[in-house]
Amino acid sequence: MQRFDNKVTKQFGERNVATVEMRYKSLSGHLLKRFGERVHKIAIDAGMSCPNRDGTISRQGCFFCNRLGSGTGALMTECLSIGEQISRAIQRIETRFKARKFISYLQSFSNTYAPLPVLKAIYEEALSNKAVVGLSVATRPDCLNYQILELLGNYGKNKMVWLELGLQSAHDVTLKKINRGHDVACFSKAVEKARDFGLSICAHVILGLPGETREMMLETARFLSSLQVEGVKIHLLYVLKGTPFASWYAHGKFKCLERHEYVELVVDFIELLRKDIIIHRLTGDPPPGELIAPGWALDKSATLRLVQECLERRDTWQGKRLMTFSAGR
């Protein structure tokens, strides 16, 4: 959960962060145990592209993805180098939160989709600041090969390295509908290959995709629990300007989840995740100027608070229903 430590501490207070950890395994808690202090992620735009946008697979992209590639657009819109993005972010976060350690998060588009020398230069610049203790690389499961995995595995010998792979759904019918450009089997194979190089995998999923039932979404949780993934990011489907989903939404082809529906789904999802899986986030951060719907997605703190309240009200925790489900089988 990106920025979880800041928001949870601010929302619940230092005393209640331990309560959060009792209900689910958060990234902030994991980092605190490993490094002994708060660690912040810095979202970076490395100027990458995507095979689902350059014509290799498609030119439409995934139907939920906007012109910034689900990232900051800092290089595209502000022409800031990776080093400049990191320096500015560190200065801002140090001033506000007194943090000293950071993870460079290559977020925008597909950050393994380039020739190896280009990727090597990008990764090394992202790791060059002495305050950076780790690297997180967001990409697609169909944008990996032996050389790239070997390169990332080598960085992982000295730094924390996360490979963040977009799955979105464990159902091929959904992946086809949203123009994902790969199937579920591709994701499973990518996880298996990446694990051979000792990489930690964080899967991205979206709740509320068109046509998905509650049971389909929960089956995605069961699917992830069956794989060697170490982390998961749970996203809300929100509609951004300029995306195919914006047109779908305008024509009434689907509705966004209400906040209470999303909160209950997140808790259901958590109950079906293995207890050792680290939850990196519980909802996303839509850019305010780009968001069409739902409006409540802009109040992330309220959503996090409601998830915590739901966990406590139901007296439930990560993996609770998975254990019951497994025992029943």
C-alpha positions in Angstrom: 0.0 0.0 0.0 1.9 3.1 -1.2 2.2 5.8 1.4 0.3 3.6 3.9 2.5 4.6 6.8 1.8 8.3 6.4 -1.9 8.0 6.0 -2.6 5.4 8.6 -0.4 7.2 11.2 -2.2 10.5 10.4 -5.7 8.9 10.4 -5.5 6.5 13.3 -2.6 7.8 15.4 0.7 6.0 16.3 -1.1 4.0 19.0 -3.4 2.3 16.6 -0.9 1.4 13.8 -0.2 -1.8 15.8 -3.9 -2.7 15.6 -3.8 -2.3 11.8 -0.9 -4.8 11.7 -2.9 -7.3 13.7 -5.6 -7.3 11.0 -3.5 -7.5 7.9 0.2 -7.5 6.9 1.0 -4.0 5.6 3.9 -2.8 3.6 4.7 -0.1 6.2 4.9 -2.7 8.9 7.2 -4.9 6.8 9.5 -2.0 6.0 9.6 -0.9 9.6 10.7 -4.4 10.7 13.3 -4.6 7.9 14.9 -1.2 8.2 14.0 -0.1 11.7 12.4 3.1 10.6 9.8 4.6 8.2 10.5 4.1 4.5 8.8 6.1 1.8 8.2 5.2 -1.8 8.9 7.8 -4.5 6.8 7.4 -7.7 9.0 7.9 -10.8 8.3 8.5 -14.4 11.1 7.0 -16.5 9.6 7.9 -19.9 8.7 4.3 -20.8 6.2 3.0 -23.2 4.0 -0.1 -23.4 3.4 -2.8 -26.0 -0.3 -2.2 -25.5 0.1 1.4 -26.7 2.8 1.4 -29.3 1.1 -1.0 -31.7 2.9 -4.2 -30.7 -0.3 -5.5 -29.1 -2.6 -2.5 -29.5 -2.7 1.2 -29.6 -5.7 1.6 -27.2 -3.9 0.5 -24.1 -5.8 -1.1 -21.2 -9.2 0.5 -21.0 -8.6 1.9 -17.5 -5.2 3.5 -18.3 -4.8 7.2 -19.1 -2.2 9.2 -21.1 0.2 9.2 -18.1 0.3 5.4 -17.9 -1.2 5.2 -14.4 1.8 7.3 -13.2 2.9 10.8 -12.4 3.9 12.0 -15.9 6.8 13.9 -14.3 9.2 13.3 -17.1 6.5 13.8 -19.8 4.9 16.9 -18.4 7.8 18.5 -16.4 10.8 17.1 -18.2 12.4 16.0 -15.0 15.1 13.4 -15.1 14.9 10.4 -12.7 17.6 11.9 -10.5 15.7 15.2 -10.3 12.4 13.5 -9.5 14.1 11.6 -6.7 15.9 14.6 -5.3 12.8 16.8 -5.3 10.7 14.1 -3.6 13.3 13.4 -0.9 13.5 17.1 -0.1 9.8 17.4 0.2 9.3 14.2 2.2 12.3 14.9 4.5 10.9 18.3 5.3 7.4 17.0 6.1 8.0 13.5 7.6 11.6 13.6 8.6 12.2 10.4 6.6 15.7 9.2 5.7 15.1 6.1 3.6 13.3 5.7 0.3 12.3 3.2 -2.4 12.4 4.3 -6.0 9.2 3.2 -7.6 9.2 3.1 -11.4 5.5 3.5 -11.8 4.5 5.0 -15.2 3.8 2.5 -18.1 5.8 -0.7 -18.4 9.2 -0.4 -16.9 10.9 -3.5 -18.4 9.9 -2.6 -21.9 13.1 -1.3 -23.4 16.5 -2.7 -24.5 18.7 -4.0 -21.7 21.3 -1.2 -21.7 18.5 1.4 -21.4 16.9 -0.4 -18.5 20.3 -0.8 -16.8 20.9 2.9 -17.0 17.4 3.7 -15.7 17.6 1.3 -12.7 21.1 2.5 -11.7 20.0 6.1 -11.8 17.0 5.2 -9.7 19.3 3.5 -7.2 22.1 6.1 -7.2 20.9 8.3 -4.4 22.4 7.1 -1.1 19.1 7.5 0.7 17.4 5.0 -1.7 17.3 1.5 -0.1 15.2 -0.3 -2.7 13.7 -0.4 -6.1 10.2 -1.2 -7.2 9.5 -1.9 -10.9 6.0 -1.8 -12.3 5.5 -3.7 -15.5 3.4 -6.3 -17.4 4.0 -10.0 -17.2 4.5 -10.2 -21.0 7.4 -7.7 -20.8 10.0 -9.9 -19.1 12.9 -12.1 -20.4 15.8 -13.9 -18.8 18.2 -11.0 -19.2 15.9 -8.5 -17.5 15.1 -10.9 -14.7 18.8 -11.6 -14.2 19.5 -7.9 -14.0 16.9 -7.2 -11.4 17.9 -10.3 -9.5 21.5 -9.0 -9.3 20.2 -5.7 -7.8 18.2 -7.7 -5.3 21.4 -9.0 -3.8 22.2 -5.6 -2.3 18.9 -3.8 -2.3 15.3 -4.5 -1.7 13.7 -5.1 -5.2 10.0 -5.6 -5.9 8.7 -6.6 -9.3 5.2 -5.3 -9.6 3.1 -7.2 -12.1 -0.3 -6.1 -13.4 -2.8 -8.9 -13.3 -6.0 -6.9 -12.6 -8.2 -10.1 -12.7 -7.8 -13.8 -12.6 -10.4 -14.2 -15.4 -9.4 -14.3 -19.0 -12.9 -13.1 -20.0 -12.3 -9.9 -18.0 -8.7 -9.4 -19.3 -10.0 -9.6 -22.9 -12.9 -7.2 -22.1 -10.5 -4.5 -20.7 -8.0 -5.0 -23.6 -5.3 -6.2 -21.3 -3.4 -8.0 -24.1 -2.3 -11.1 -22.1 -4.0 -13.9 -20.3 -3.9 -15.3 -16.8 -1.5 -18.0 -17.8 1.0 -15.4 -18.9 1.0 -13.9 -15.4 1.4 -17.3 -13.7 4.4 -18.1 -15.9 6.0 -14.7 -15.2 5.7 -15.2 -11.5 7.3 -18.6 -11.7 10.2 -17.3 -13.8 10.8 -14.2 -11.6 10.9 -16.4 -8.5 13.7 -18.3 -10.0 15.8 -15.1 -9.7 14.8 -14.5 -6.1 12.5 -11.5 -6.9 9.7 -10.5 -4.7 6.4 -10.2 -6.7 3.7 -7.7 -6.0 0.5 -8.3 -8.0 -1.8 -5.5 -9.0 -5.6 -6.2 -9.0 -8.6 -4.0 -9.7 -12.0 -4.4 -7.9 -15.1 -3.3 -9.8 -14.1 -4.2 -13.4 -17.1 -4.3 -15.8 -18.9 -7.6 -15.8 -17.2 -9.0 -12.7 -19.3 -10.4 -9.9 -18.3 -10.4 -6.3 -17.4 -14.1 -6.5 -15.2 -13.5 -9.5 -13.3 -10.8 -7.6 -12.9 -13.1 -4.6 -11.7 -15.9 -6.9 -8.8 -13.5 -7.9 -7.8 -13.4 -4.2 -7.8 -17.2 -4.0 -5.8 -17.4 -7.2 -3.1 -15.0 -5.8 -2.9 -17.1 -2.6 -2.2 -20.1 -4.7 0.9 -18.5 -6.4 4.3 -17.5 -5.1 3.5 -13.8 -4.9 4.7 -11.9 -1.8 2.6 -8.8 -2.2 -0.6 -7.4 -3.6 -1.9 -3.9 -4.5 -5.7 -3.6 -4.4 -7.1 -0.9 -6.6 -10.5 0.6 -7.0 -11.8 0.9 -10.6 -12.1 4.6 -11.1 -12.8 6.3 -14.5 -10.3 8.8 -15.9 -10.7 11.3 -18.6 -9.5 10.2 -22.1 -9.8 6.5 -21.4 -12.0 4.0 -23.2 -13.8 3.5 -19.9 -14.7 7.2 -19.9 -16.9 6.5 -23.0 -18.2 3.3 -21.5 -19.2 5.1 -18.4 -20.8 8.0 -20.2 -23.0 5.5 -22.2 -24.1 3.7 -19.1 -22.2 0.4 -19.9 -21.1 0.0 -16.2 -21.4 1.6 -12.8 -18.7 2.3 -10.3 -18.8 0.7 -6.9 -20.2 2.7 -4.1 -17.8 3.2 -1.2 -19.6 0.9 1.2 -19.6 -1.8 -1.5 -15.8 -1.4 -2.1 -15.0 -1.4 1.6 -16.9 -4.7 2.1 -15.2 -6.2 -1.0 -11.7 -5.2 0.2 -12.3 -6.9 3.6 -13.7 -10.0 1.8 -10.6 -10.0 -0.4 -8.2 -9.6 2.6 -9.9 -12.6 4.3 -8.9 -14.8 1.3 -5.3 -13.7 1.1 -2.5 -15.8 2.6 -1.4 -14.4 5.9 2.2 -13.9 4.6 1.3 -11.8 1.6 2.2 -8.1 2.1 -0.6 -5.7 1.3 1.0 -2.7 -0.5 -2.2 -0.7 -0.8 -6.0 -0.9 -0.2 -7.1 1.6 -2.8 -5.6 4.0 -5.4 -4.8 7.6 -5.8 -6.7 9.1 -8.8 -5.4 12.4 -10.1 -8.1 14.9 -9.1 -8.0 16.8 -12.4 -8.4 13.5 -14.4 -11.1 11.8 -12.3 -14.6 11.3 -13.7 -16.0 8.8 -11.2 -16.5 7.9 -8.4 -16.0 11.2 -6.6 -15.5 9.4 -3.2 -12.2 7.9 -4.6 -10.5 11.3 -3.9 -10.9 10.9 -0.1 -8.5 8.0 0.4 -8.1 8.6 4.2 -11.9 8.0 4.7 -11.8 4.8 2.7 -8.8 3.5 4.7 -10.6 4.4 7.9 -13.7 2.6 6.8 -11.8 -0.6 5.9 -10.2 -0.6 9.3 -13.5 -0.1 11.0 -15.1 -2.9 8.9 -12.2 -5.3 9.9 -12.8 -4.5 13.5 -16.6 -4.7 13.3 -16.5 -8.1 11.7 -13.6 -9.1 14.0 -11.8 -10.5 11.0 -8.2 -10.6 9.6 -6.1 -11.5 6.6 -6.4 -15.2 5.7 -9.3 -16.0 8.0 -11.6 -17.3 5.3 -8.8 -18.8 3.3 -8.0 -21.1 6.2 -11.7 -22.1 6.5 -11.9 -22.6 2.8 -8.8 -24.8 2.7 -10.0 -26.8 5.7 -13.3 -27.3 4.0 -11.7 -28.8 1.0 
